[in-house]
Each structure stands twice: as structure tokens, then as C-alpha cells.
Amino acid sequence: MGKQAFLCKYAEIGIKGKNRYKFENALCEQIRHRLSKIDGEFTVVREQGRIYVEADGDYDFEDAIEEMSHVFGVSGISPVDVIEDKNWDNLTVAVGDFVERQYGSKSFSFKVKCRRSDKGYPLTSPEVCVEMGGYLLERFPGLSVDVHEPDVYIWVEVRDKAFVYSKVYPGACGMPLGTNGKAMLLLSGGIDSPVAGYMIAKRGVYIDAVYFHAPPYTSERAQQKVVDLAKLISRYVGPIRLHVVNFTEIQMYIYEQCPHEELTIIMRRYMMRIAEKLALQNDCLGLITGESIGQVASQTMHSLAATNEVCTLPVYRPLIGFDKQEIVDISEKIGTFETSIQPFEDCCTIFVAKHPVTRPELKVIRRSEENLIEKIEDMVNTAMETIQIIEIDE
């Protein structure tokens, strides 16, 4: 039996040019970070377009697969046998032993696929496939070859060593965290915003988050729900600094001074202003929201234009064209759905008007905001000064 390891495959990184090594190095760092959370010693190495993880000593196989499957940039994980002596006779026996250990006496169709980066090896890739297939047929009478739709692919890679594998566990895909800067997520207790954070992080972006709390109108349990959601997405996006903003005074002041049909839009505009201030303080390059066109009154094209107007940083809305079921499907996939539907209201839903404006006019909104001039800046400054920061890691 050869030495066991894992092959971590990537997809999109492979199309990078001369700077591909930077993405590979970032991917290796993220894999190391994930595996540091479980018992065992792991060595992560990058070589010739491949990333290998070698395990030293005892470890939990399922835990290792689980951790690596949450690393953005990994498209698949394959347990491999590392065959130090790639002499042909030794290689055939080692591959046969691998098949016997993985599949026992089962009957199935197979196809051998070979990737040979060692061009000095005496057999070409097609010859390895043919000869290895013949050996396996002879050793295991219950097997058959199907070159079009086999039950099992047997992969053999010939490098400075040889590697054999057949199973591929799906990865998270995307780009490695840290390759595309950092952004500030407006995180509520709903279904959409955790999914939005996940999707932007999948593009290699580190995430900070801000939550607008309105005690006593929103409970401590509502805040805990958001903390729980942050913990769930941190399994994918890494550690998160959650900024809890006390929004009650600002919200009540808007409620008292502005037309109620404009309450949601004006409230959202001040949330965006505060989120941008936080983003700039924390070296973030943009804001992230879970908005989808037309989903609610504050997410019509007119409403989104009104909230966008107060921001100088870009606002990333990865769910903008999704329908609700598509968002729910992703939330179920990443494990946030059941927490998101817990019945604890956030400040957006508590203060919603009976008949909110769906086509706000900027000049009208600006005029209404003039009613806030006397106190609003001091209130925003107080909210910024009293922010509670919660360090989130799964």
C-alpha cells in the first residue's frame, strides 16, 4: 500500500497567467488554516499545477474532507495513494491493490485515465491506460472496460512519484479567500444577507459585517440569531468581525420627523451611510447587501437608486437577479436557512410602514431628510462610538 494523501483540485485558478502561483499559495494557506482545526498533522505542498495534502499520523478522514470542502478555490478533493517507486511492475501492483482496497470484489465497469508529466517515463499516457486496464482485467475477472460511460474512473498520475485515485468529493469552488480584498456585509437575521456574504466571499473576498440592532424593539435573541448566522457562514468565509450598531435613537428620530411611507428608504440610507463609515475604517473596498430587485418595497429599482445615492464605495448585490427560491436553495446548501427563519424580528421589519413608497423620488427624500438636520449627525457619531465588536469564528 502506498502512502495516503489528498489531491486538492482547482478549476478557475488554472486559467490564471503568470500570477497563478499567488492564487495557488493563497489556496494552500487556506487549506492549512482549515486543517489546523482538526486533530492530525498535515503537510500542504504545491507542485506542477497540483496541490497535495499529506497526513502524518492519525486523523479523522471525514473531518479532513469536510474542512477541505469548505475552502473556496477547491473544486474537488480526491484521496490518493502516493507510490514512491513508479517502476512499472510496482506501479501495476500498487494500482491493483488500490482498486481491491477501494472496491473489494464488486463487479463494475471502469476506465483508466493517465496524466504523465514525467516525459522520461518509458510508457506514454495512452500506453499506461491500455496496459494498466489489461492488468486490472486480468487481476479482477468481475471488471469490464467501458471507455464512454464507466462506473468508475481510475486515475493514474506519473510525476516524480506516481499517484492513483478514483473518488472525487465536491469542493466549494470559487477563488481563495484573501485574493480580492475585503468588503463590509450588511448582515440581518433574514435569509438573503448570509447568502450574499457567502457568494462574495466565494470570489476571494474577506468579509466584515455590520448588524443594526434596535433594542428594546428587537430582542437580544434577535442579535444572537445574527451572531449564529455569522458563525455558520464563517465556516466558509473565515473569521468575521461583527459590528453591532445601536440604531434605536436614529430609527425613532426618523420615525418622528419623516413621512412614514418614506421611513424604510430613509432608514436604509442611514444604514448605508454608517456601513460605509465602518467600511472605510476597516479598509473595506465595498459594501455587500442581500437585495434582489422587486423582492420588497425597499428593493425596487427606484428604491435601490435612492439608497445607492448616499454611498461613494461600490455596493455589491450578488442576489440582485435571483428569485426567492434560488436564494433559499443556497441558504439550505450552506446551512443558514433554518436559523434565518427563526421568528425573531430585525429593525427593518419592526418599523416598516403600512404603505411604503415603492418609487421614491430623490429630491423628495432629500427634502424629508432636512427634517433630521438638527440631531442626526450627533446621533450617527454616537452610534459609531458605541459600536460593539464581536469576533466570530466557527
C-alpha positions as CSV (number, residue, x, y, z in Angstrom):
1,M,0.0,0.0,0.0
2,G,1.3,3.4,-1.0
3,K,1.4,6.4,1.3
4,Q,-2.0,8.1,1.5
5,A,-2.7,11.7,0.8
6,F,-5.3,14.0,-0.8
7,L,-5.3,15.7,-4.1
8,C,-7.0,19.1,-4.0
9,K,-8.2,20.1,-7.4
10,Y,-8.9,23.6,-8.5
11,A,-10.6,24.9,-11.6
12,E,-10.7,28.6,-12.2
13,I,-7.3,29.2,-10.8
14,G,-5.9,27.1,-13.7
15,I,-6.8,29.9,-16.3
16,K,-4.6,32.4,-14.5
17,G,-1.4,33.5,-16.2
18,K,2.0,34.3,-14.7
19,N,0.5,35.2,-11.3
20,R,-1.2,31.8,-10.9
21,Y,1.3,30.9,-8.2
22,K,-0.1,33.7,-6.0
23,F,-3.6,32.1,-6.1
24,E,-2.1,28.7,-5.5
25,N,-0.2,29.9,-2.5
26,A,-3.3,31.6,-1.1
27,L,-5.2,28.3,-1.6
28,C,-2.5,26.4,0.2
29,E,-2.7,28.8,3.1
30,Q,-6.5,28.4,3.4
31,I,-6.2,24.6,3.3
32,R,-3.6,24.7,6.1
33,H,-5.9,27.0,8.1
34,R,-8.9,24.7,7.8
35,L,-6.9,21.6,8.6
36,S,-5.4,23.2,11.7
37,K,-8.9,23.0,13.3
38,I,-8.8,19.2,13.5
39,D,-6.5,16.6,15.1
40,G,-3.6,15.4,13.0
41,E,-0.5,16.8,11.3
42,F,-0.9,17.8,7.6
43,T,1.6,19.0,5.0
44,V,0.3,21.0,2.1
45,V,2.5,21.2,-1.0
46,R,2.1,22.8,-4.4
47,E,3.7,21.2,-7.4
48,Q,3.1,21.4,-11.2
49,G,-0.5,22.6,-11.1
50,R,-1.5,20.3,-8.3
51,I,-1.9,20.7,-4.5
52,Y,-1.3,17.7,-2.3
53,V,-2.1,17.3,1.3
54,E,-0.2,14.6,3.1
55,A,-1.4,13.4,6.5
56,D,1.1,12.4,9.2
57,G,-0.2,10.1,12.0
58,D,-3.8,9.5,12.9
59,Y,-6.6,11.8,11.8
60,D,-10.3,11.7,11.1
61,F,-10.9,11.1,7.4
62,E,-14.4,12.6,7.3
63,D,-13.3,15.7,9.3
64,A,-10.4,16.3,6.8
65,I,-12.8,16.0,3.8
66,E,-15.3,18.3,5.5
67,E,-12.8,21.0,6.2
68,M,-11.2,21.0,2.8
69,S,-14.7,21.0,1.1
70,H,-15.3,24.4,2.7
71,V,-12.2,26.0,1.2
72,F,-13.0,28.5,-1.6
73,G,-10.9,27.6,-4.6
74,V,-11.0,23.9,-4.2
75,S,-13.2,22.2,-6.8
76,G,-12.7,18.6,-5.7
77,I,-10.8,16.5,-3.2
78,S,-9.6,13.0,-4.0
79,P,-8.0,10.6,-1.6
80,V,-4.8,9.4,-3.3
81,D,-2.3,6.7,-2.8
82,V,1.3,8.0,-3.3
83,I,3.5,5.4,-4.9
84,E,7.1,6.3,-4.3
85,D,8.6,3.6,-6.6
86,K,6.9,4.2,-10.0
87,N,8.7,1.3,-11.7
88,W,6.0,-0.3,-14.0
89,D,5.8,-3.6,-12.2
90,N,5.5,-1.9,-8.9
91,L,3.0,0.6,-10.2
92,T,0.6,-2.0,-11.6
93,V,0.6,-3.9,-8.4
94,A,0.1,-0.7,-6.3
95,V,-2.8,0.4,-8.6
96,G,-4.4,-3.1,-8.3
97,D,-4.0,-3.1,-4.5
98,F,-5.7,0.4,-4.5
99,V,-8.7,-1.0,-6.5
100,E,-9.0,-4.0,-4.3
101,R,-9.0,-1.9,-1.2
102,Q,-11.5,0.6,-2.5
103,Y,-13.9,-1.8,-4.2
104,G,-13.3,-5.3,-2.9
105,S,-14.9,-8.0,-5.1
106,K,-17.6,-5.7,-6.6
107,S,-18.2,-6.0,-10.4
108,F,-18.2,-2.7,-12.3
109,S,-17.1,-1.1,-15.5
110,F,-14.1,1.2,-15.4
111,K,-11.8,3.3,-17.5
112,V,-8.1,4.1,-16.7
113,K,-7.1,7.8,-17.3
114,C,-3.5,8.8,-17.1
115,R,-1.7,12.1,-16.7
116,R,2.0,11.9,-17.3
117,S,4.2,14.9,-16.5
118,D,7.4,12.8,-16.3
119,K,8.1,12.7,-20.1
120,G,11.0,10.4,-19.5
121,Y,8.8,7.6,-18.3
122,P,9.0,4.6,-20.6
123,L,5.3,4.4,-21.3
124,T,3.2,7.2,-22.8
125,S,-0.1,8.2,-21.2
126,P,-2.2,6.1,-23.7
127,E,0.1,3.1,-23.2
128,V,-0.3,3.4,-19.4
129,C,-4.1,3.4,-19.8
130,V,-4.1,0.3,-22.1
131,E,-1.5,-1.7,-20.2
132,M,-3.0,-0.8,-16.8
133,G,-6.5,-1.7,-18.0
134,G,-5.3,-5.0,-19.2
135,Y,-3.6,-5.8,-15.9
136,L,-6.8,-4.9,-13.9
137,L,-9.0,-7.0,-16.2
138,E,-6.7,-10.0,-15.6
139,R,-6.5,-9.5,-11.8
140,F,-10.2,-8.8,-11.3
141,P,-12.4,-11.1,-13.5
142,G,-15.5,-9.2,-12.5
143,L,-14.4,-6.0,-14.0
144,S,-15.2,-4.7,-17.6
145,V,-13.9,-1.8,-19.6
146,D,-16.3,1.0,-20.7
147,V,-14.5,3.9,-22.4
148,H,-17.7,6.0,-22.8
149,E,-19.7,5.8,-19.5
150,P,-17.8,3.8,-17.0
151,D,-19.0,3.3,-13.4
152,V,-15.5,4.2,-12.1
153,Y,-12.6,6.2,-13.4
154,I,-9.2,5.0,-12.2
155,W,-6.8,8.0,-12.4
156,V,-3.1,7.4,-12.6
157,E,-0.7,10.4,-12.5
158,V,3.0,9.9,-13.2
159,R,5.2,12.6,-11.9
160,D,8.4,12.4,-9.8
161,K,6.2,9.9,-7.9
162,A,3.0,8.2,-9.0
163,F,-0.5,8.8,-7.7
164,V,-3.7,6.8,-8.0
165,Y,-7.2,7.8,-7.1
166,S,-10.8,7.3,-8.2
167,K,-13.1,9.2,-5.9
168,V,-13.7,12.9,-6.1
169,Y,-15.5,14.8,-3.2
170,P,-17.0,18.1,-4.3
171,G,-15.4,21.4,-3.2
172,A,-16.7,24.9,-2.7
173,C,-15.1,26.2,-6.0
174,G,-14.6,29.9,-6.4
175,M,-11.4,31.8,-5.6
176,P,-9.2,31.6,-2.5
177,L,-10.0,34.0,0.4
178,G,-7.7,36.9,0.5
179,T,-7.1,37.2,-3.2
180,N,-9.7,40.0,-3.7
181,G,-9.6,42.3,-0.7
182,K,-12.3,42.9,1.9
183,A,-15.9,44.1,2.0
184,M,-18.4,45.0,4.6
185,L,-21.6,42.9,4.7
186,L,-24.9,44.4,6.0
187,L,-26.0,41.3,7.9
188,S,-29.6,41.0,9.1
189,G,-31.4,38.0,10.5
190,G,-33.0,37.1,7.2
191,I,-32.4,34.5,4.5
192,D,-30.7,36.8,2.0
193,S,-27.8,38.6,3.6
194,P,-25.9,35.5,4.8
195,V,-26.2,34.1,1.2
196,A,-24.9,37.4,-0.2
197,G,-21.9,37.3,2.1
198,Y,-21.1,33.7,1.1
199,M,-21.3,34.5,-2.6
200,I,-19.0,37.5,-2.4
201,A,-16.5,35.6,-0.2
202,K,-16.6,32.8,-2.8
203,R,-14.9,35.3,-5.1
204,G,-11.9,35.6,-2.8
205,V,-13.1,38.5,-0.6
206,Y,-12.7,38.6,3.1
207,I,-15.8,39.7,5.0
208,D,-16.5,42.0,7.9
209,A,-20.1,42.5,8.9
210,V,-22.4,45.1,10.4
211,Y,-25.7,44.4,12.2
212,F,-28.2,47.2,13.1
213,H,-29.8,46.5,16.5
214,A,-32.8,48.4,17.8
215,P,-33.4,47.5,21.5
216,P,-36.0,47.2,23.0
217,Y,-37.9,46.8,19.8
218,T,-35.6,44.0,18.8
219,S,-34.6,41.4,21.4
220,E,-31.2,40.1,22.5
221,R,-32.4,36.8,20.9
222,A,-32.6,38.6,17.6
223,Q,-29.0,39.7,18.0
224,Q,-28.0,36.2,18.9
225,K,-29.6,34.9,15.8
226,V,-27.4,37.2,13.7
227,V,-24.3,36.0,15.7
228,D,-25.4,32.4,15.0
229,L,-25.7,33.2,11.2
230,A,-22.2,34.8,11.2
231,K,-20.8,31.6,12.8
232,L,-22.5,29.5,10.2
233,I,-21.1,31.4,7.2
234,S,-17.7,31.7,8.9
235,R,-17.3,28.0,8.1
236,Y,-16.8,29.2,4.6
237,V,-15.7,32.9,4.8
238,G,-13.3,32.6,7.7
239,P,-13.2,34.8,10.9
240,I,-15.7,37.7,10.8
241,R,-15.6,41.0,12.8
242,L,-19.3,41.6,13.5
243,H,-20.1,45.3,14.3
244,V,-23.3,45.7,16.3
245,V,-24.7,49.2,15.8
246,N,-27.4,50.5,18.3
247,F,-29.8,52.0,15.8
248,T,-32.8,52.7,18.1
249,E,-32.4,56.5,18.5
250,I,-31.7,57.1,14.8
251,Q,-34.7,55.0,13.9
252,M,-37.1,56.7,16.3
253,Y,-35.9,60.1,15.2
254,I,-36.6,59.2,11.6
255,Y,-40.0,57.8,12.6
256,E,-40.9,61.1,14.4
257,Q,-39.6,63.5,11.8
258,C,-40.2,61.9,8.4
259,P,-43.2,60.8,6.4
260,H,-43.9,57.2,7.4
261,E,-44.2,56.0,3.8
262,E,-40.6,57.0,3.3
263,L,-39.4,55.5,6.6
264,T,-37.8,52.4,5.1
265,I,-35.9,54.2,2.4
266,I,-34.5,56.9,4.8
267,M,-33.7,54.3,7.4
268,R,-31.8,52.3,4.7
269,R,-29.9,55.4,3.6
270,Y,-28.6,56.0,7.1
271,M,-27.7,52.3,7.4
272,M,-25.7,52.6,4.3
273,R,-24.0,55.8,5.5
274,I,-23.0,54.1,8.7
275,A,-21.9,50.9,7.0
276,E,-19.7,52.9,4.6
277,K,-18.1,54.8,7.5
278,L,-17.3,51.4,9.1
279,A,-16.1,50.0,5.8
280,L,-13.6,52.9,5.3
281,Q,-12.3,52.5,8.9
282,N,-11.7,48.8,8.3
283,D,-10.0,49.0,4.9
284,C,-13.0,47.5,3.1
285,L,-13.4,48.1,-0.7
286,G,-17.1,48.0,-0.8
287,L,-20.5,47.1,0.8
288,I,-22.5,43.9,0.4
289,T,-26.2,43.6,0.7
290,G,-28.7,40.8,0.1
291,E,-31.1,42.8,-2.0
292,S,-32.9,41.4,-5.0
293,I,-34.8,43.6,-7.5
294,G,-38.5,43.8,-6.6
295,Q,-38.5,41.5,-3.6
296,V,-39.9,44.1,-1.2
297,A,-40.7,47.8,-1.5
298,S,-37.2,48.9,-0.5
299,Q,-35.7,46.8,-3.3
300,T,-37.4,48.3,-6.4
301,M,-35.1,49.9,-8.9
302,H,-36.2,53.3,-7.7
303,S,-35.6,52.4,-4.1
304,L,-32.1,50.9,-4.8
305,A,-31.2,54.0,-6.7
306,A,-32.2,56.1,-3.6
307,T,-30.1,54.0,-1.2
308,N,-27.1,53.9,-3.6
309,E,-27.0,57.7,-3.8
310,V,-25.5,58.1,-0.3
311,C,-22.6,55.8,-1.0
312,T,-19.2,56.5,-2.6
313,L,-18.0,52.9,-2.2
314,P,-19.4,50.3,-4.6
315,V,-22.3,48.3,-3.4
316,Y,-22.2,44.6,-4.3
317,R,-25.5,42.8,-4.6
318,P,-24.8,39.3,-5.7
319,L,-28.5,38.2,-5.4
320,I,-29.8,41.1,-7.5
321,G,-31.4,38.9,-10.2
322,F,-32.3,35.9,-8.1
323,D,-35.8,34.8,-7.2
324,K,-36.5,33.8,-3.6
325,Q,-36.4,30.1,-4.2
326,E,-32.9,30.3,-5.7
327,I,-31.8,32.2,-2.6
328,V,-33.4,29.6,-0.3
329,D,-31.7,26.8,-2.2
330,I,-28.3,28.3,-1.5
331,S,-29.1,29.1,2.1
332,E,-30.1,25.4,2.6
333,K,-26.9,24.3,0.9
334,I,-24.7,26.4,3.3
335,G,-26.7,25.6,6.4
336,T,-28.2,29.0,7.2
337,F,-31.8,28.5,6.3
338,E,-33.1,27.0,9.5
339,T,-31.5,29.8,11.6
340,S,-32.7,32.5,9.2
341,I,-36.4,31.5,9.5
342,Q,-36.4,31.7,13.3
343,P,-39.1,34.2,14.3
344,F,-37.0,37.0,15.7
345,E,-37.7,40.3,14.0
346,D,-35.0,42.7,12.9
347,C,-35.2,46.5,12.9
348,C,-36.1,46.6,9.2
349,T,-39.3,44.6,9.7
350,I,-40.3,46.2,13.0
351,F,-40.6,49.7,11.6
352,V,-41.9,49.0,8.1
353,A,-44.7,51.3,7.0
354,K,-48.2,50.0,6.1
355,H,-47.9,51.6,2.6
356,P,-44.2,52.2,1.9
357,V,-43.3,54.2,-1.2
358,T,-42.0,52.0,-4.0
359,R,-41.0,54.7,-6.4
360,P,-39.2,57.2,-4.2
361,E,-38.0,60.5,-5.8
362,L,-34.6,61.6,-4.7
363,K,-35.5,65.2,-4.4
364,V,-38.4,64.3,-2.1
365,I,-36.3,62.0,0.0
366,R,-33.6,64.6,0.4
367,R,-36.2,67.2,1.4
368,S,-37.6,64.9,4.1
369,E,-34.1,64.3,5.4
370,E,-33.7,68.0,6.0
371,N,-36.1,67.4,9.0
372,L,-33.3,65.5,10.6
373,I,-30.5,68.1,10.3
374,E,-30.8,69.3,13.9
375,K,-29.7,66.0,15.6
376,I,-28.9,63.3,13.1
377,E,-25.1,63.9,12.8
378,D,-24.7,63.7,16.6
379,M,-26.8,60.5,16.6
380,V,-24.7,58.9,13.9
381,N,-21.5,59.9,15.7
382,T,-22.8,58.4,19.0
383,A,-23.8,55.2,17.1
384,M,-20.3,54.9,15.7
385,E,-18.7,55.5,19.1
386,T,-20.8,52.9,20.9
387,I,-20.4,50.0,18.4
388,Q,-20.0,46.6,19.9
389,I,-17.5,44.4,18.0
390,I,-17.9,40.6,18.2
391,E,-15.2,38.4,16.9
392,I,-16.8,35.5,15.1
393,D,-15.1,32.2,14.2
394,E,-16.7,28.9,13.9
